[in-house]
């Protein structure tokens, strides 16, 4: 009997595998920086947000306090606030919502929003979220345990996998001129402010692009109604 896997499921599985590979690099890097393995491993389960975990471990490795590292991580994770609004119907209800909110990340949100029906969005969101909560901690554990065999994990270029992955997930959603302008404007804001602001703030400021483009859409709508 041959089991057929649809395109969305296949894409989700591939993304989860890539996240696991990035996790191997992260786990190895953390150990090589002198951070005990249990810290990134616990973070990968409890936080489940790669960007804030990278920042947390980096601050610790640089001699910063756990409190400072946690504040920096929370700042980066503030992007989850608009995420929650966009997938509020996919995270579930009641007790299920607690797990659903925990599974919220860049990938699960991107896959959910790319689907056409509510049923498909919910399925993609949960499949991706559950897949990442398995592959991400497992990758970190493997990388941490065998970190002494990977003395320079950055030389493999695995750090570029994650942003490339997010870009690949976002591009199909830029289906209209307004969305493309919004994304371009947001990227420009982040690019110009990155040299001057702490990590995390440029990403948050890029969301200002939504207000400008929203006003533009309303203005165009009023013009068309008058015409």
C-alpha positions, 0 to 999 in steps of 0.5 A: 500500500502506497501512502501519498503525502500532499504538497503542504504536508511534504513542505511542512515535513521538510521545514521541520527537518531543516529546523532540526538541522539548524538546531544541531548547529545551535546546540553545538554552538551553545556548548562550544561557547561554554553554555551547559546543554540543559539550558538551550534544550529546556529553552527549546521546549519551554520557549520554542522560539528560535530567535529569542533562544539564540539571543538568550544564549548569546547574552549568557555566553557574553557574560550577561545575566539571565535576567537581561537575556530573558528581557532581550528574548521577550523583546524579540518575541513581541512579534508574536502579538500580531501573530496571535491576532492573525491565527486566533481561529487556528490555535483552538479553544479552552485548554487546547488554546494553551498548547496552540499558543505555545506552538506559535512560531514563524513557520506555523503561522506562515504555513497557516496563513498560506492556506485557503480554507479554515480547516486547511489553515488549522491543520497546517498550523498544528502539523507544523507546530507539533513537528517543530516542537519535536525536531527543534529540541531533538536537533539541539540535543544531538548538536549539544551531545556531539558538539565537541566533534563540530568545533566551528559549526558556523563554518557550515553556513547553517545560520543562513538556513533559518532566515532563508527558510522564513523568506521562502515561506513569506514570499508566496503570501505576497500576492498583491501589490499592497502586500509587496509594498508593505513587506518592502517598506517593513524590510527597509525600516528594519535595515535602516534601524539595525545599526543603531538599535538593540537586537529585536527593536528593528523587527518590531519597528518594521511593523509600522509599515502596516499602518502606512499601507493601511492608511493608503488602502483606506484613502484609495477606497474613499477615492474609488467610492467618490468616483 
